[in-house]
Amino acid sequence: MNITSVVLRVSSKGAEVTKLQEDLKKLNFYSGIIDGIFGSQTNAAVINFQKSQQLIPDGIVGEKTWTKLNAALQESNPRFDFRVISVQEFISRNRIKDFNPKSVAVQLFNNSFDEEGRKSEDISVAYPTRETAVIVYTIIGLADDSVGGIRNRIELKRNQNKWEIVWVGEQYKCQLGRGHQDWSGTLCS
């Protein structure tokens, strides 16, 4: 079951409430104990979060609140909801030879040219600081029964004038009827 389809309110208990409390804590709305029990402190945190997002502050965590919560988490953590990929596996799979960020982007693009089912591709390279770079590589349309798109986030760091890949994450968008339709680190079925 997709956790965002679960409706939570005062007196709810379980893993979904634990996740809610952890998420609210990450966003500094909840300072209580992570206990999986939707009590008065969790309710107050939900109401304050809902107010901050211009939602009806009713303390009920339904689809709209889950959506806003996930969006806020993603803004606060760009690695949110990515499946972590081994850096060495990524380098090997994509035959990366040059680690300059723009060169990595070109190598990724060249490695997938003219693959079956391809609808679109997008590569962006950003430099949040002089010593870091982030590549986001998105492919829509794959020759796969379940996966409709893949997005990679590749983080690089400059160390003594030499670039290295330090983190790689992957997200998936599933084919209709094969799982989630939004970008997620959860594999498609």
Sine and cosine of phi, psi and omega as CSV:
sin_phi,cos_phi,sin_psi,cos_psi,sin_omega,cos_omega
0.00,0.00,0.66,-0.75,0.06,-1.00
-0.97,0.25,0.83,-0.56,-0.08,-1.00
-0.87,0.50,-0.48,0.88,-0.02,-1.00
-0.96,0.29,-0.14,0.99,0.05,-1.00
-1.00,-0.05,-0.07,1.00,0.01,-1.00
-1.00,0.06,0.76,-0.64,0.06,-1.00
-1.00,-0.09,0.80,-0.61,-0.02,-1.00
-0.88,-0.47,0.54,-0.84,0.04,-1.00
-0.41,-0.91,0.05,-1.00,0.03,-1.00
-0.78,0.63,0.73,-0.69,-0.01,-1.00
1.00,0.03,-0.09,1.00,0.12,-0.99
-0.93,0.38,0.49,-0.87,0.00,-1.00
-0.61,-0.79,0.41,-0.91,0.13,-0.99
0.84,-0.54,-0.17,-0.99,-0.08,-1.00
-0.87,0.49,-0.56,0.83,0.00,-1.00
-0.91,0.41,-0.62,0.78,0.03,-1.00
-0.93,0.35,-0.63,0.78,0.05,-1.00
-0.85,0.53,-0.72,0.69,0.02,-1.00
-0.88,0.47,-0.68,0.73,0.03,-1.00
-0.85,0.52,-0.74,0.67,-0.01,-1.00
-0.89,0.46,-0.67,0.74,0.03,-1.00
-0.89,0.46,-0.68,0.73,0.00,-1.00
-0.91,0.42,-0.69,0.72,0.02,-1.00
-0.91,0.42,-0.56,0.83,0.04,-1.00
-0.92,0.38,-0.67,0.74,0.02,-1.00
-0.86,0.51,-0.52,0.86,-0.03,-1.00
-1.00,-0.09,0.14,0.99,0.03,-1.00
0.91,0.42,0.51,0.86,0.09,-1.00
-0.98,-0.19,-0.34,0.94,-0.07,-1.00
-0.80,-0.60,0.77,-0.64,0.00,-1.00
-0.85,-0.52,0.12,0.99,-0.04,-1.00
-0.99,0.13,-0.17,-0.99,0.00,-1.00
-0.98,0.19,0.67,-0.75,0.08,-1.00
-0.99,0.15,0.99,-0.15,-0.09,-1.00
-0.81,-0.58,-0.03,1.00,0.02,-1.00
0.96,0.26,0.26,0.97,0.01,-1.00
-0.88,-0.48,0.85,-0.53,-0.01,-1.00
-0.99,0.12,1.00,0.00,0.00,-1.00
-0.95,-0.31,-0.33,-0.94,-0.09,-1.00
-0.91,0.42,-0.60,0.80,0.01,-1.00
-0.93,0.38,-0.66,0.75,0.04,-1.00
-0.91,0.41,-0.67,0.75,0.02,-1.00
-0.86,0.50,-0.71,0.70,0.01,-1.00
-0.89,0.46,-0.65,0.76,0.01,-1.00
-0.90,0.43,-0.67,0.74,0.02,-1.00
-0.89,0.46,-0.72,0.70,0.00,-1.00
-0.88,0.48,-0.70,0.71,0.02,-1.00
-0.90,0.44,-0.64,0.77,0.05,-1.00
-0.89,0.45,-0.73,0.69,-0.01,-1.00
-0.86,0.52,-0.67,0.75,0.04,-1.00
-0.88,0.48,-0.66,0.75,-0.03,-1.00
-0.92,0.40,-0.36,0.93,-0.04,-1.00
-0.96,-0.27,0.20,0.98,-0.02,-1.00
0.85,0.53,0.58,0.81,0.11,-0.99
-0.99,-0.14,0.29,-0.96,0.09,-1.00
-0.91,0.41,0.87,-0.50,-0.07,-1.00
-0.98,0.17,0.96,0.29,-0.07,-1.00
-0.97,-0.22,-0.07,1.00,0.01,-1.00
0.97,0.23,0.07,1.00,0.02,-1.00
-0.99,-0.17,0.80,-0.59,-0.02,-1.00
-0.99,-0.11,0.99,-0.15,0.04,-1.00
-0.92,-0.40,-0.31,-0.95,-0.09,-1.00
-0.84,0.55,-0.71,0.71,-0.04,-1.00
-0.91,0.42,-0.66,0.75,0.00,-1.00
-0.93,0.38,-0.68,0.73,0.05,-1.00
-0.86,0.51,-0.69,0.73,-0.03,-1.00
-0.88,0.48,-0.73,0.68,0.01,-1.00
-0.91,0.41,-0.61,0.80,0.02,-1.00
-0.90,0.44,-0.72,0.69,0.02,-1.00
-0.90,0.44,-0.63,0.77,0.02,-1.00
-0.91,0.42,-0.66,0.75,0.01,-1.00
-0.91,0.41,-0.64,0.77,0.04,-1.00
-0.90,0.44,-0.65,0.76,-0.01,-1.00
-0.91,0.42,-0.64,0.77,0.03,-1.00
-0.90,0.43,-0.62,0.78,-0.04,-1.00
-0.98,0.18,-0.36,0.93,-0.01,-1.00
-0.62,-0.79,0.98,-0.21,-0.04,-1.00
-0.90,0.44,-0.26,0.97,0.04,-1.00
-1.00,0.03,0.01,1.00,-0.05,-1.00
-0.85,0.52,0.73,-0.69,0.10,-1.00
0.88,0.47,0.55,0.83,0.17,-0.99
-0.96,-0.29,0.59,-0.81,0.15,-0.99
-1.00,0.08,0.84,-0.54,-0.04,-1.00
-0.95,0.32,0.73,-0.68,0.01,-1.00
-0.92,-0.39,0.64,-0.77,0.07,-1.00
-0.87,0.50,0.76,-0.65,0.00,-1.00
-0.86,0.50,-0.70,0.71,-0.02,-1.00
-0.89,0.45,-0.65,0.76,0.04,-1.00
-0.88,0.47,-0.68,0.73,0.00,-1.00
-0.89,0.46,-0.72,0.70,-0.01,-1.00
-0.88,0.47,-0.71,0.71,-0.02,-1.00
-0.92,0.39,-0.74,0.67,-0.03,-1.00
-0.87,0.50,-0.59,0.81,-0.06,-1.00
-0.98,-0.18,0.11,0.99,0.05,-1.00
0.77,0.64,0.76,0.65,-0.01,-1.00
-0.98,0.20,0.82,-0.57,-0.03,-1.00
-0.92,-0.40,-0.60,0.80,-0.03,-1.00
-0.93,-0.38,0.77,-0.64,-0.13,-0.99
-0.98,-0.18,0.13,0.99,0.15,-0.99
-0.88,0.47,0.74,-0.68,-0.10,-1.00
-0.78,0.63,-0.71,0.70,0.00,-1.00
-0.92,0.38,-0.57,0.82,0.05,-1.00
-0.92,0.39,-0.63,0.78,0.05,-1.00
-0.87,0.49,-0.70,0.71,0.00,-1.00
-0.87,0.50,-0.70,0.71,0.01,-1.00
-0.90,0.44,-0.68,0.74,0.01,-1.00
-0.89,0.46,-0.65,0.76,0.03,-1.00
-0.89,0.46,-0.72,0.69,0.00,-1.00
-0.89,0.46,-0.70,0.71,-0.02,-1.00
-0.92,0.40,-0.53,0.85,-0.02,-1.00
-0.94,0.33,-0.37,0.93,-0.09,-1.00
-0.92,-0.39,0.16,0.99,-0.07,-1.00
-0.85,0.52,0.73,-0.68,0.09,-1.00
0.88,0.47,0.52,0.85,0.08,-1.00
-0.98,0.21,0.51,-0.86,-0.05,-1.00
-0.86,0.51,0.66,-0.75,0.08,-1.00
1.00,0.09,-0.10,1.00,-0.10,-1.00
-0.90,0.44,0.82,-0.58,0.06,-1.00
-0.97,-0.24,-0.70,0.71,0.01,-1.00
-0.39,-0.92,0.35,-0.94,0.01,-1.00
-0.61,-0.79,0.60,-0.80,0.04,-1.00
-0.61,-0.79,0.73,-0.68,0.05,-1.00
-0.78,-0.63,0.77,-0.63,0.10,-1.00
-0.79,-0.61,0.59,-0.81,0.05,-1.00
-0.83,-0.55,0.83,-0.56,0.02,-1.00
-0.82,-0.58,0.49,-0.87,0.01,-1.00
-0.86,-0.51,1.00,0.06,0.00,-1.00
-0.86,0.52,-0.56,0.83,0.11,-0.99
-0.65,-0.76,0.11,-0.99,0.02,-1.00
-0.91,0.41,-0.38,0.92,-0.09,-1.00
-0.97,-0.24,0.00,1.00,-0.02,-1.00
-0.73,-0.68,0.47,-0.88,0.06,-1.00
-0.61,-0.79,0.50,-0.87,0.03,-1.00
-0.75,-0.66,0.80,-0.60,0.08,-1.00
-0.94,-0.34,0.77,-0.64,0.12,-0.99
-0.89,-0.45,0.86,-0.50,-0.09,-1.00
-0.85,-0.52,0.89,-0.45,-0.09,-1.00
-0.87,-0.50,0.75,-0.66,0.06,-1.00
-0.84,-0.54,0.80,-0.60,0.08,-1.00
-0.91,-0.41,0.73,-0.68,0.00,-1.00
1.00,-0.04,1.00,-0.10,-0.01,-1.00
-0.84,-0.55,0.45,-0.89,0.07,-1.00
-0.99,0.13,0.93,0.37,-0.08,-1.00
-0.59,-0.81,0.63,-0.78,-0.02,-1.00
-0.94,0.34,-0.46,0.89,-0.10,-0.99
-0.91,-0.42,-0.55,0.83,-0.07,-1.00
-1.00,-0.09,0.83,-0.55,0.02,-1.00
-1.00,-0.07,-0.40,0.92,-0.01,-1.00
-0.35,-0.94,0.44,-0.90,0.05,-1.00
-0.74,-0.67,0.67,-0.74,0.08,-1.00
-0.81,-0.59,0.79,-0.61,0.09,-1.00
-0.94,-0.33,0.63,-0.78,0.16,-0.99
-0.90,-0.44,0.88,-0.48,-0.04,-1.00
-0.89,-0.45,0.86,-0.51,0.00,-1.00
-0.96,-0.29,0.74,-0.67,0.00,-1.00
-0.85,-0.53,0.46,-0.89,0.03,-1.00
-0.71,-0.71,0.65,-0.76,0.04,-1.00
-1.00,-0.02,0.80,-0.60,0.01,-1.00
-0.79,-0.61,0.93,-0.36,-0.03,-1.00
0.81,0.59,0.77,0.63,0.04,-1.00
0.92,0.40,0.27,0.96,0.02,-1.00
-0.81,-0.58,0.77,-0.64,-0.01,-1.00
-1.00,0.10,0.58,-0.81,0.11,-0.99
-0.63,-0.77,0.56,-0.83,0.07,-1.00
-0.99,0.16,0.82,-0.57,-0.07,-1.00
-0.94,-0.34,-0.32,0.95,-0.03,-1.00
-0.37,-0.93,0.64,-0.77,0.07,-1.00
-0.69,-0.73,0.74,-0.67,0.08,-1.00
-0.78,-0.62,0.39,-0.92,-0.04,-1.00
-0.71,-0.70,0.65,-0.76,0.10,-0.99
-0.82,-0.57,0.37,-0.93,-0.05,-1.00
-0.75,-0.66,0.53,-0.85,0.17,-0.99
-0.85,-0.53,0.84,-0.54,-0.13,-0.99
-1.00,0.10,0.40,-0.92,0.16,-0.99
-0.91,0.42,0.42,-0.91,0.04,-1.00
-0.81,0.59,0.72,-0.70,0.02,-1.00
0.98,0.21,0.06,1.00,-0.04,-1.00
-0.88,-0.48,0.29,0.96,0.02,-1.00
0.72,-0.69,-0.35,-0.94,-0.09,-1.00
-0.88,0.47,0.51,-0.86,-0.01,-1.00
-0.97,-0.24,-0.11,0.99,0.07,-1.00
-0.98,-0.19,0.29,-0.96,0.05,-1.00
-0.90,0.43,0.76,-0.65,-0.03,-1.00
-0.41,-0.91,0.44,-0.90,0.08,-1.00
-0.99,0.17,-0.06,1.00,0.03,-1.00
-0.98,0.19,0.76,-0.65,0.00,-1.00
-0.91,0.41,0.49,-0.87,0.03,-1.00
-0.99,0.17,0.38,-0.92,-0.01,-1.00
-0.99,-0.14,0.00,0.00,0.00,0.00
